[in-house]
Amino acid sequence: MPSTPLFYQPDLALSHLTPEESHHTIHVLRLRVGDAIEVTDGLGTLASAELTSTESRIAGFRILKSQKTPKREPGIHLAIAPTKNIDRMEWLVEKCTEIGVGRITFVRCKTSERPSIPLERLQKLALSAMKQSRQAWLPVLADMTPFKEFIGLVKEPQRFIAYVDTSNPDLLSALLRPTGDRVLLIGPEGDFTAEELKLALDAGFKKVSLGPNRLRTETAGLVGAVVMTTSVK
């Protein structure tokens, strides 16, 4: 039996879907008044509802019951220098959304291959992935942020930077503590500069390895995200 379709409305008090979601409801799924739907605000609330109107190309709804999904603890933050091929970042955003990453920041490093990102498109992909995986929390996507500025903005107590050298024998999974929000910083294919590494270490980041294999940027991002979401001692 197919599941009840899930829609996104950031302000549930409006009692109608956004124009884009309304179009999907009325013209793609061809739902009718009285049909059951679910609606989330992307901030943890998941509501069971029924359609009350499909006039004027806007889908109205009435909430029957709602529940609040607690925010994931500890919080998961992935910071990554985007690849030149934006398709790889699109894939990463989708997968990170599906596994419950709470925040993704795109960082501009000195050796970054891409100076900007299509943030609006990536946000739409995250929204689609949230609905497809039937979650109630939409990850926050932060636009391209210069490395030094990003370091100054970090608030998570558990801070890690994926950087492998002879003085870095520790796996990320071995250093994670069960409490305290987590952030992992993944660099560009040209890696971090010595200055960037020093800035991170001075700000409390710890160098970590993600395993014995050499990984593409987007693969490293996903592996790190999976480890942070599943490794609790």
C-alpha positions in Angstrom: 0.0 0.0 0.0 1.5 3.4 -1.0 2.4 5.7 1.9 0.5 9.0 2.4 2.2 11.7 0.4 4.4 14.1 2.4 4.6 17.8 1.7 6.6 20.8 2.9 5.1 24.0 4.4 7.5 26.0 6.5 4.6 27.8 8.2 1.9 25.2 9.1 -0.4 27.9 10.5 -1.1 29.1 7.0 -3.1 25.9 6.4 -2.3 25.7 2.7 0.6 24.4 0.7 3.2 26.5 -1.2 2.5 27.1 -4.9 5.1 24.6 -5.9 3.8 21.9 -3.5 0.2 22.8 -4.5 1.0 22.2 -8.1 2.4 18.8 -7.3 -0.6 17.9 -5.2 -3.3 19.0 -7.6 -1.7 18.5 -11.1 0.8 15.7 -10.6 -0.7 13.5 -7.9 -4.2 14.7 -8.7 -5.4 14.6 -5.1 -8.9 15.7 -4.2 -10.6 17.3 -1.3 -10.8 14.9 1.6 -7.6 13.0 0.6 -5.1 12.3 3.3 -1.7 14.0 3.3 1.1 14.6 5.7 2.8 18.0 6.1 6.1 19.0 7.7 7.6 22.3 8.5 11.2 21.0 8.2 11.7 21.9 11.9 10.6 18.7 13.5 6.8 18.9 13.2 5.0 16.2 11.2 1.3 16.6 10.8 -1.4 14.3 9.5 -3.9 16.3 7.5 -6.6 16.2 4.9 -7.1 18.4 1.8 -9.9 21.0 2.2 -9.5 22.9 -1.0 -7.9 22.7 -4.4 -9.3 25.9 -5.8 -7.3 28.7 -7.4 -4.4 26.3 -7.8 -3.7 26.4 -4.1 -4.1 23.2 -1.9 -5.7 24.0 1.5 -5.4 21.5 4.3 -6.7 20.9 7.8 -4.4 19.4 10.4 -5.9 16.3 12.2 -3.0 15.6 14.5 0.7 16.5 14.7 3.8 15.3 16.5 7.2 16.8 17.2 10.2 14.8 16.3 13.2 15.6 18.6 16.2 17.1 16.9 19.0 14.6 16.5 21.5 14.6 19.4 24.3 15.1 19.0 24.0 17.5 16.1 25.9 16.6 12.9 27.6 19.3 10.9 29.6 18.5 7.7 31.8 21.3 6.3 33.2 20.6 2.8 35.0 22.3 0.0 32.8 21.6 -3.0 34.1 19.8 -6.0 34.4 21.3 -9.5 31.7 18.9 -10.7 28.6 20.1 -8.9 26.8 16.8 -9.6 29.0 15.3 -6.9 27.8 17.8 -4.3 24.2 17.3 -5.4 24.6 13.6 -4.7 26.3 14.3 -1.3 23.5 16.7 -0.2 20.9 14.1 -1.0 22.6 11.3 0.9 23.5 13.5 3.9 19.9 14.6 4.1 18.7 11.0 4.0 21.0 9.9 6.9 20.1 12.9 9.1 23.0 15.4 8.8 21.7 18.6 10.4 23.9 21.2 8.7 26.1 21.3 5.6 28.5 24.3 5.1 30.4 24.8 1.8 33.8 26.1 2.5 36.1 28.0 0.2 39.7 27.0 0.7 42.8 28.4 -1.0 43.0 25.4 -3.4 39.2 25.1 -3.9 38.2 24.3 -7.5 34.8 26.0 -7.2 34.3 29.6 -6.0 30.5 29.4 -5.7 27.6 26.9 -5.5 24.0 26.9 -6.8 22.6 27.1 -3.2 18.9 27.3 -4.2 19.1 24.2 -6.3 21.0 22.3 -3.5 18.3 23.4 -1.0 15.6 22.0 -3.3 17.4 18.7 -3.6 17.7 18.6 0.2 14.0 19.2 0.5 13.2 16.5 -2.0 15.5 14.1 -0.1 13.9 15.0 3.2 10.4 14.2 1.9 11.6 11.0 0.1 13.2 9.7 3.3 10.1 10.8 5.3 11.9 13.0 7.8 10.7 16.1 9.6 14.0 18.0 9.8 15.4 19.8 6.8 19.1 20.3 7.0 20.5 23.8 7.0 22.7 24.5 4.0 25.2 27.4 4.4 26.5 29.1 1.3 30.2 29.3 0.3 32.1 30.5 3.3 35.8 31.5 3.3 37.9 29.1 5.4 39.1 31.6 7.9 35.5 32.9 8.4 34.2 29.4 8.8 36.7 28.6 11.5 35.6 31.6 13.5 32.0 30.6 13.3 32.3 27.0 14.5 30.4 26.3 17.7 30.4 22.5 17.9 32.6 21.2 20.8 33.7 18.2 18.9 35.8 19.4 16.0 37.6 17.3 13.4 39.5 17.9 10.2 40.2 15.1 7.8 43.9 15.4 7.2 46.2 12.5 7.0 49.9 12.7 7.8 52.6 10.8 9.7 51.4 12.4 13.0 47.8 11.5 12.5 47.1 7.8 13.4 43.6 8.4 14.8 40.3 7.3 13.1 37.4 9.6 13.4 35.3 6.8 14.9 37.9 6.4 17.7 37.8 10.0 18.8 34.0 10.7 18.8 32.4 11.2 22.2 28.8 10.2 22.8 27.7 13.8 23.8 28.4 17.1 22.2 27.6 18.3 18.7 30.1 17.3 16.0 31.6 19.0 13.0 33.9 17.4 10.4 35.9 19.5 7.9 36.6 18.0 4.5 39.1 19.8 2.2 39.4 20.2 -1.6 41.2 17.7 -3.8 44.2 19.9 -3.5 44.0 19.5 0.3 44.3 22.2 3.0 47.3 24.5 3.0 49.6 24.5 6.0 48.2 27.8 7.1 44.6 26.5 6.9 45.6 23.4 8.9 47.2 25.5 11.6 44.1 27.8 11.8 42.0 24.7 12.4 44.2 23.1 14.9 44.5 26.4 16.8 40.7 26.5 16.9 40.5 23.1 18.6 40.1 20.9 15.6 41.7 17.4 15.7 43.3 15.7 12.7 41.5 12.4 11.8 41.6 9.7 9.2 38.5 8.2 7.6 40.2 4.9 6.8 43.1 3.3 4.8 41.7 4.1 1.3 42.2 7.4 -0.6 38.7 8.8 -1.1 37.2 11.4 -3.4 36.0 14.5 -1.7 32.3 13.6 -1.9 33.0 10.1 -0.8 35.0 11.3 2.2 32.1 13.7 3.1 29.6 10.8 3.1 31.8 8.4 5.0 32.5 11.0 7.6 28.8 11.9 7.9 27.9 8.2 8.3 30.5 7.7 11.0 29.3 10.8 12.9 25.7 9.7 12.7 26.3 6.1 13.8 29.4 6.1 16.1 28.3 6.5 19.7 30.3 4.8 22.4 
